[in-house]
Amino acid sequence: MARVSGLILTLLLIVGATGLLSSPAMAVDGAALERGEQIFNSNCAACHMGGGNVIRANRTLKISDLNNHVEAYTSTPLEALEHEIEDGLNAMPGYADKLTEEEIVAVATYIEQRAELGW
């Protein structure tokens, strides 16, 4: 029994060390997330602070609301976020002419990660 326990512990240590158990949200490049956070704070936080929405309460950046509206897109949730950031929607302005594609991807990734973590 001790031998089996030791084997299980060894396997868990190996898997943990290789990062196979880490969540996708945590696998994102730290520098890109930091850049995404800076962009969010400069451009989005006035209306979406803490993942909320001061204009339309049912269109927050919380995971449940994002999932409720992702069906409108034929793309992945991250691509849907990128599309809305680029083109805007309703009262939200588009940022395609204000942010680079790299910045849009960074802020969309940041929003998706924060939503997965519950803001």
Secondary structure, 3 states (H helix, E strand, C coil): CHHHHHHHHHHHHHHHHHCCCCCHHHHCCHHHHHHHHHHHHHHCHHHHHHHCCCCCCCCCCCHHHHHHHHHHCCCCHHHHHHHHHHHCECCECCCCCCCCHHHHHHHHHHHHHHHHCCC
